[in-house]
């Protein structure tokens, strides 16, 4: 399920230090679970870690949009993550 795929992506990131594989896994999660704000938020985080701030912001925005539509309880977290990515881009 979505959570298992998300965890697998983070395993590749944190445990195995395989950022590109982790990025592919988390991107696949956004394709499989297109209405999951968390899937987009996780993918955006990895894009930010990998230095792709523009794509990160796009995916954080998608997470926020989905969270608003779904009345997701984590909306504030997603908004904060979007703001952080935006600040990193400004300071680049």
Rosetta blueprint (number, residue, H / E / L):
1 X L
2 X H
3 X H
4 X H
5 X H
6 X H
7 X H
8 X H
9 X H
10 X H
11 X H
12 X H
13 X H
14 X H
15 X H
16 X L
17 X L
18 X L
19 X H
20 X H
21 X H
22 X H
23 X H
24 X H
25 X H
26 X H
27 X H
28 X H
29 X H
30 X H
31 X H
32 X H
33 X L
34 X L
35 X L
36 X L
37 X H
38 X H
39 X H
40 X H
41 X H
42 X H
43 X H
44 X H
45 X H
46 X H
47 X H
48 X H
49 X H
50 X L
51 X L
52 X L
53 X H
54 X H
55 X H
56 X H
57 X H
58 X H
59 X H
60 X H
61 X H
62 X H
63 X H
64 X H
65 X H
66 X H
67 X H
68 X H
69 X H
70 X H
71 X L
72 X L
73 X L
74 X L
75 X H
76 X H
77 X H
78 X H
79 X H
80 X H
81 X H
82 X H
83 X H
84 X H
85 X H
86 X H
87 X H
88 X H
89 X H
90 X H
91 X L
92 X L
